[in-house]
Amino acid sequence: MLKITRRILIRLILCAVLIVGFVVFVRDLNGVRLLVLSPKILKYRPVIQEHAAMHQLDWRLITALIVQESGFDENAESHAGAMGLMQLMPDTAKELGVTDPYNANESIAGATRYFRSLYDLYPNSSHPNRVRIALASYNGGRGHIKDAQQITAHRHDDPNQWECLSKSLVLLTEKDKVLHRNVWEAGVPPHGYFQGYPETLDYVDRVIRYYQRLCYYSKLIHR
């Protein structure tokens, strides 16, 4: 059970005041969710910070990822079979050496390492772009991102910029067959059509919004 110290209680109250203020004045619904999840965030923060630091990532980004993936529900399971805090698919969990995806420490450790590996795939992008492209890869699969990069290059846009790349994800459906024939000899995306692009675009946007809120609140608390 989480022991609530006076310092943690003060931080919780301060967070609550800040978030409620945002809700009242700017209708910050993302802040509401963070407020509801703040006890879980505080509970797992040391573990998240440990593994984030190990892979040179901002712990608040990993926290935002968990908020979006499972809402800090250790027993979460999606209809597709993704499991635990970080919603790891069985094959991915196995590749990462995660024996129990429902174990919070294992899930956070494996998924943070996995996210870092995705981030490292895009060294030619700036940090903000690398984060967004890595998030899209985490949600939609690395293969679809590679296909979108090829379309982006074909259109003479920058495949290292998320703004350009996000527009190409929309072009990975069957209705864009004419474009596909101009990009690939086989006439189809190598990793298949991507009907789930709206979810991935929304996913990236939501995680970044949570991350930005967490950064803002943490800066205010530590002033």
C-alpha positions in Angstrom: 0.0 0.0 0.0 1.3 3.5 -0.9 2.3 5.5 2.2 1.1 9.0 1.9 3.7 11.3 3.5 3.0 15.0 4.3 5.2 16.0 1.3 3.3 13.8 -1.1 0.0 15.0 0.3 1.0 18.6 -0.2 2.0 17.8 -3.8 -1.3 16.0 -4.4 -3.3 19.0 -3.1 -1.2 21.4 -5.2 -1.7 19.3 -8.3 -5.4 19.1 -7.7 -5.7 22.8 -7.3 -3.7 23.4 -10.5 -5.7 20.9 -12.5 -9.0 22.0 -11.2 -8.1 25.5 -12.2 -7.3 24.3 -15.7 -10.6 22.5 -15.9 -12.6 25.5 -14.8 -10.9 28.1 -16.9 -9.8 26.2 -20.0 -11.8 22.9 -19.8 -8.7 20.8 -19.6 -10.1 17.3 -19.7 -6.6 15.8 -20.0 -5.9 17.4 -16.7 -8.9 15.8 -15.1 -7.6 12.3 -16.1 -4.2 13.1 -14.7 -5.8 14.3 -11.4 -7.7 11.0 -11.1 -4.6 9.0 -11.8 -2.2 11.0 -9.6 -2.1 8.4 -6.8 -1.0 5.8 -9.3 1.5 8.1 -11.0 3.1 8.8 -7.6 3.1 5.1 -6.8 4.9 4.1 -9.9 7.0 7.2 -10.4 10.2 5.8 -8.8 10.1 2.7 -11.1 9.3 4.9 -14.2 12.1 7.3 -13.3 14.6 4.4 -12.8 14.0 2.9 -16.2 13.5 6.2 -18.1 16.9 7.4 -16.7 18.5 4.1 -17.8 17.5 4.8 -21.4 17.9 8.6 -21.3 14.2 9.3 -21.6 12.0 11.8 -19.8 10.1 9.9 -17.1 7.1 12.2 -17.8 6.9 11.0 -21.4 6.8 7.3 -20.2 4.2 8.3 -17.7 2.1 9.9 -20.4 2.5 6.8 -22.5 1.1 4.7 -19.6 -1.8 7.1 -19.1 -2.8 6.7 -22.7 -2.1 2.9 -22.9 -3.8 1.6 -19.8 -4.8 4.5 -17.5 -2.4 2.8 -15.0 -4.6 -0.3 -14.9 -2.1 -3.2 -14.2 -4.6 -5.8 -15.3 -5.7 -4.0 -18.5 -6.2 -6.2 -21.6 -7.2 -4.9 -25.0 -9.5 -6.7 -27.5 -6.4 -7.4 -29.6 -4.6 -9.1 -26.7 -2.3 -6.3 -25.5 -1.6 -6.6 -21.8 -0.6 -4.7 -18.6 0.3 -1.1 -17.9 2.2 -0.7 -21.2 -0.2 -2.8 -23.3 2.5 -5.1 -24.7 1.4 -7.6 -27.3 2.4 -11.3 -26.5 5.0 -11.5 -29.2 6.5 -8.1 -28.3 6.6 -9.0 -24.6 8.4 -12.3 -25.5 11.0 -10.5 -27.6 11.6 -8.1 -24.8 12.0 -10.9 -22.2 9.0 -9.8 -20.3 7.7 -13.0 -18.7 4.7 -11.5 -17.0 3.2 -8.5 -18.8 0.9 -7.9 -15.8 3.9 -7.3 -13.6 4.2 -3.5 -13.5 7.9 -3.4 -13.1 8.5 -5.9 -15.9 6.1 -4.1 -18.2 7.6 -0.7 -17.5 11.2 -2.0 -17.9 10.5 -3.8 -21.2 8.3 -1.2 -22.8 10.7 1.7 -21.9 13.5 -0.2 -23.5 11.3 -0.9 -26.5 10.4 2.7 -26.9 14.0 3.7 -26.7 14.8 1.3 -29.5 12.0 2.9 -31.6 13.3 6.4 -30.8 16.8 5.3 -32.0 15.4 4.3 -35.4 15.0 7.9 -36.4 18.4 9.6 -35.8 17.8 12.1 -38.6 14.8 13.6 -37.0 14.9 16.3 -34.3 14.0 15.3 -30.8 10.3 16.4 -30.9 9.9 14.6 -34.3 11.6 11.5 -33.0 9.3 11.3 -30.0 6.2 11.6 -32.2 7.4 9.1 -34.8 8.4 6.7 -32.1 5.0 7.0 -30.5 3.4 6.3 -33.9 5.6 3.3 -34.3 4.7 2.0 -30.8 1.0 2.3 -31.6 0.7 1.6 -35.3 3.7 -0.6 -35.9 7.1 0.2 -37.3 6.2 -1.3 -40.7 3.4 1.2 -41.4 5.7 4.0 -40.4 8.4 2.8 -42.9 5.7 2.7 -45.7 4.6 6.2 -44.8 8.2 7.4 -45.0 8.5 6.0 -48.5 5.3 7.8 -49.6 6.6 11.0 -48.0 9.9 10.8 -49.8 8.0 10.0 -53.1 6.0 13.2 -52.6 9.2 15.2 -52.1 8.4 15.9 -48.4 10.6 15.3 -45.4 10.2 11.8 -44.0 11.9 12.9 -40.8 9.2 15.4 -40.0 6.2 14.2 -38.2 4.0 16.8 -39.8 4.8 15.4 -43.3 4.8 11.8 -42.2 1.4 12.1 -40.5 -0.1 13.2 -43.8 1.3 10.1 -45.5 -0.1 7.7 -43.0 -3.5 8.7 -44.3 -2.5 7.5 -47.8 -1.9 3.9 -46.8 -5.4 2.7 -47.5 -6.8 0.8 -50.4 -8.4 3.9 -51.9 -4.9 5.2 -52.7 -3.9 2.3 -55.1 -2.9 4.7 -57.9 -0.3 6.3 -55.6 0.9 3.0 -54.4 1.6 1.8 -57.9 3.9 4.8 -58.4 5.7 4.1 -55.1 6.1 0.3 -55.1 6.6 -2.1 -57.9 4.1 -4.5 -56.3 1.5 -1.7 -56.2 0.7 -2.2 -52.5 2.3 -1.0 -49.3 4.9 -3.7 -48.2 3.4 -3.9 -44.7 -0.2 -3.9 -45.9 -3.0 -1.3 -45.9 -3.3 0.7 -42.7 -6.9 1.3 -41.8 -6.0 2.2 -38.2 -4.3 5.5 -39.1 -6.9 7.7 -37.4 -6.3 5.9 -34.1 -2.5 6.3 -34.4 -2.8 10.0 -35.2 -5.1 10.6 -32.3 -2.8 8.4 -30.1 0.3 10.5 -30.8 -1.7 13.7 -30.1 -3.1 12.5 -26.8 0.2 11.2 -25.4 1.9 14.5 -26.3 -0.9 16.5 -24.6 -0.5 14.4 -21.4 3.2 14.9 -21.6 2.9 18.6 -22.0 0.6 18.8 -19.0 2.9 16.7 -16.8 5.8 18.9 -17.8 3.9 22.1 -17.0 2.6 20.8 -13.6 6.0 19.5 -12.5 7.7 22.8 -13.3 5.1 24.7 -11.2 5.4 22.3 -8.3 9.2 22.6 -8.2 9.4 26.4 -8.5 
